[in-house]
């Protein structure tokens, strides 16, 4: 028993249930009650990248982000989408409560998309940056993570399922399953629950 | 009235050095007939090697090719009269340390380019005064009394003038005096002197006659010599003489000059009026093949543009880069800005982003930066802004940067149009903008730019149909039944089929 305590004292053992103690940055509520309860700090990690892995568009990624985006845009803060998988349908975004005049999207591909994402993250004036970067490897993800931290910007990067097994520097990794179901693969400062979480009521 | 006189003792050399990538490398201006060219001016690195004005070009070049022991001996061979000037520079250890591996770069002295630089500096000075004159060679005079309320007091303005000139790379001397003629002669011997009306007479009185601008009195060239032979040394001695005697002996020219110096005779100067457009060319010694090689000249040109705009109190909204190619027609790049700018660093960053997108069609011989139209500029003071205003500014800067590199069409807004056909509403932006929020049938978050045939992938129809039938008047006639469908892997798609026809089309995703 004493050896366990000495291990704890020397901080060589991390206690999962300790949770909730996030490292510095505060969290931003996602708008989904059940998800906020599970995420350390009670929401998306600010000034960091959250990675969303899915098999493609239509897995509820917008239902997941819309509550956050609508809150941010209605506060008058700009949101940038970088190389989204389709053309954003303004009527649908407006119906979701997003203030369209604060919403911008960048129709770019390849290296330019990476460059643009990094610029938006570093500038520190975007409330949220959402990027679709199937080309990003873990080295580039680290670069974007550093940019997000230096610009103090909340960012989401969508990558294909093939990257699930790849190491990633993102503090939060979420896999989107069928429509409106997600699985937390990794969350720094917390304990990733093994079950799937349903969010939102359809699109 | 208070007049500043700026004297540029090394204008030709420093103007030429501004065009060189490494101003510290040995460089000299040469002059004279081709058979016997000699050094007109040399920069510090060249002087350190013993290059002096008046030397034959061949001799100066030999100083750089000579073996080391010659370098060491060089100071000994100098004329004693120059020893005090050259001694610290030409110390043997320095001479050998800088090495003789460097070559002496030279350029031809060009009177026209000196004048051009003087005009550019006048344009710069125009930022401080509306009365700038190029009347005196090698110098600029301008009136600052009316600007001192804004830019003063004088010590502060002086510091600013010196700092800006140093940043531009021009060594200078300056004097402020009650009239331009006095300022001009006082700058011959003083630097940083400020005299007012009461101190003027005594400041002028101590001036030696050969430095008092008497040579420029064109009536009689022998005035100076005659005065010297008569035993006159200082200007004060002339002031003490009875005026009518002096006028009888030397004529009206001298009297007028003396009166101008003392401010008794008004001096009418031609004032410099800057041109309202900007165009500068940078010529390369050797053709430049890569964009990277243009970075330095671009920086210089934009810096000059910044100075020009500052003097004009203006900014640019668009400007143009022209590349003269070795072969083929010139290549032009138009750079449009979203807001009026004049800060050289911002302009450089944006221009770089533009250049990264272009390819040079061939080796570049000259680069021209031109701004045909200026725009009014209202500077924003960063430190005063807080919160939303600061954020708006940061957003504007980011917007500008993205558009500069990716092009205007890449950054798109979300605009809702009152139009039923999805393609027309989203892709083409047809129809009037939707005003009030109306609750319509659900629409997918993503729209595919082109509907795709997808017969086997739909597992189940979850909602629908919704008939969209419109556009018979403009040729884009459609008649479709839209459904919310579940995809084979569980995703939610927006699909349509035409009534009484086969085939499903994927048109969007419910994200």
HADDOCK unambig.tbl for C-alpha pairs under 7 A between the chains (distance, minus, plus):
assign (segid A and resid 57 and name CA) (segid B and resid 509 and name CA) 6.25 0.50 0.50
assign (segid A and resid 57 and name CA) (segid B and resid 511 and name CA) 5.93 0.50 0.50
assign (segid A and resid 58 and name CA) (segid B and resid 491 and name CA) 5.04 0.50 0.50
assign (segid A and resid 58 and name CA) (segid B and resid 492 and name CA) 5.27 0.50 0.50
assign (segid A and resid 58 and name CA) (segid B and resid 493 and name CA) 6.52 0.50 0.50
assign (segid A and resid 58 and name CA) (segid B and resid 509 and name CA) 4.80 0.50 0.50
assign (segid A and resid 58 and name CA) (segid B and resid 510 and name CA) 4.93 0.50 0.50
assign (segid A and resid 58 and name CA) (segid B and resid 511 and name CA) 4.00 0.50 0.50
assign (segid A and resid 59 and name CA) (segid B and resid 491 and name CA) 5.18 0.50 0.50
assign (segid A and resid 59 and name CA) (segid B and resid 492 and name CA) 6.93 0.50 0.50
assign (segid A and resid 59 and name CA) (segid B and resid 511 and name CA) 5.64 0.50 0.50
assign (segid A and resid 60 and name CA) (segid B and resid 510 and name CA) 6.90 0.50 0.50
assign (segid A and resid 60 and name CA) (segid B and resid 511 and name CA) 4.34 0.50 0.50
assign (segid A and resid 61 and name CA) (segid B and resid 511 and name CA) 5.09 0.50 0.50
assign (segid A and resid 62 and name CA) (segid B and resid 511 and name CA) 4.62 0.50 0.50
assign (segid A and resid 63 and name CA) (segid B and resid 511 and name CA) 6.30 0.50 0.50
assign (segid A and resid 86 and name CA) (segid B and resid 446 and name CA) 4.89 0.50 0.50
assign (segid A and resid 86 and name CA) (segid B and resid 447 and name CA) 5.33 0.50 0.50
assign (segid A and resid 86 and name CA) (segid B and resid 448 and name CA) 5.32 0.50 0.50
assign (segid A and resid 87 and name CA) (segid B and resid 446 and name CA) 5.36 0.50 0.50
assign (segid A and resid 87 and name CA) (segid B and resid 447 and name CA) 4.99 0.50 0.50
assign (segid A and resid 87 and name CA) (segid B and resid 448 and name CA) 6.37 0.50 0.50
assign (segid A and resid 87 and name CA) (segid B and resid 449 and name CA) 6.72 0.50 0.50
assign (segid A and resid 88 and name CA) (segid B and resid 445 and name CA) 5.66 0.50 0.50
assign (segid A and resid 88 and name CA) (segid B and resid 446 and name CA) 4.79 0.50 0.50
assign (segid A and resid 88 and name CA) (segid B and resid 447 and name CA) 6.24 0.50 0.50
assign (segid A and resid 89 and name CA) (segid B and resid 426 and name CA) 6.25 0.50 0.50
assign (segid A and resid 89 and name CA) (segid B and resid 444 and name CA) 6.61 0.50 0.50
assign (segid A and resid 89 and name CA) (segid B and resid 445 and name CA) 5.25 0.50 0.50
assign (segid A and resid 89 and name CA) (segid B and resid 446 and name CA) 5.60 0.50 0.50
assign (segid A and resid 89 and name CA) (segid B and resid 447 and name CA) 6.00 0.50 0.50
assign (segid A and resid 90 and name CA) (segid B and resid 414 and name CA) 5.73 0.50 0.50
assign (segid A and resid 90 and name CA) (segid B and resid 415 and name CA) 6.10 0.50 0.50
assign (segid A and resid 90 and name CA) (segid B and resid 416 and name CA) 5.14 0.50 0.50
assign (segid A and resid 91 and name CA) (segid B and resid 416 and name CA) 5.99 0.50 0.50
assign (segid A and resid 91 and name CA) (segid B and resid 443 and name CA) 6.69 0.50 0.50
assign (segid A and resid 92 and name CA) (segid B and resid 442 and name CA) 6.75 0.50 0.50
assign (segid A and resid 92 and name CA) (segid B and resid 443 and name CA) 4.96 0.50 0.50
assign (segid A and resid 92 and name CA) (segid B and resid 444 and name CA) 5.94 0.50 0.50
assign (segid A and resid 92 and name CA) (segid B and resid 445 and name CA) 5.46 0.50 0.50
assign (segid A and resid 93 and name CA) (segid B and resid 445 and name CA) 6.40 0.50 0.50
assign (segid A and resid 100 and name CA) (segid B and resid 414 and name CA) 5.56 0.50 0.50
assign (segid A and resid 100 and name CA) (segid B and resid 415 and name CA) 6.75 0.50 0.50
assign (segid A and resid 101 and name CA) (segid B and resid 414 and name CA) 6.68 0.50 0.50
assign (segid A and resid 103 and name CA) (segid B and resid 413 and name CA) 6.35 0.50 0.50
assign (segid A and resid 103 and name CA) (segid B and resid 414 and name CA) 6.16 0.50 0.50
assign (segid A and resid 104 and name CA) (segid B and resid 411 and name CA) 6.77 0.50 0.50
assign (segid A and resid 104 and name CA) (segid B and resid 412 and name CA) 5.66 0.50 0.50
assign (segid A and resid 104 and name CA) (segid B and resid 413 and name CA) 4.68 0.50 0.50
assign (segid A and resid 104 and name CA) (segid B and resid 414 and name CA) 6.30 0.50 0.50
assign (segid A and resid 105 and name CA) (segid B and resid 411 and name CA) 5.82 0.50 0.50
assign (segid A and resid 105 and name CA) (segid B and resid 412 and name CA) 5.23 0.50 0.50
assign (segid A and resid 105 and name CA) (segid B and resid 413 and name CA) 6.37 0.50 0.50
assign (segid A and resid 106 and name CA) (segid B and resid 410 and name CA) 5.42 0.50 0.50
assign (segid A and resid 106 and name CA) (segid B and resid 411 and name CA) 4.61 0.50 0.50
assign (segid A and resid 106 and name CA) (segid B and resid 412 and name CA) 6.14 0.50 0.50
assign (segid A and resid 107 and name CA) (segid B and resid 410 and name CA) 4.95 0.50 0.50
assign (segid A and resid 107 and name CA) (segid B and resid 411 and name CA) 6.49 0.50 0.50
assign (segid A and resid 108 and name CA) (segid B and resid 410 and name CA) 6.41 0.50 0.50
assign (segid A and resid 116 and name CA) (segid B and resid 402 and name CA) 6.76 0.50 0.50
assign (segid A and resid 123 and name CA) (segid B and resid 394 and name CA) 6.92 0.50 0.50
assign (segid A and resid 123 and name CA) (segid B and resid 398 and name CA) 6.46 0.50 0.50
assign (segid A and resid 125 and name CA) (segid B and resid 391 and name CA) 5.68 0.50 0.50
assign (segid A and resid 125 and name CA) (segid B and resid 394 and name CA) 5.89 0.50 0.50
assign (segid A and resid 125 and name CA) (segid B and resid 395 and name CA) 5.64 0.50 0.50
assign (segid A and resid 178 and name CA) (segid B and resid 490 and name CA) 5.04 0.50 0.50
assign (segid A and resid 178 and name CA) (segid B and resid 491 and name CA) 6.08 0.50 0.50
assign (segid A and resid 179 and name CA) (segid B and resid 490 and name CA) 6.09 0.50 0.50
assign (segid A and resid 179 and name CA) (segid B and resid 491 and name CA) 5.35 0.50 0.50
assign (segid A and resid 179 and name CA) (segid B and resid 492 and name CA) 6.68 0.50 0.50
assign (segid A and resid 203 and name CA) (segid B and resid 510 and name CA) 5.86 0.50 0.50
assign (segid A and resid 203 and name CA) (segid B and resid 511 and name CA) 6.67 0.50 0.50
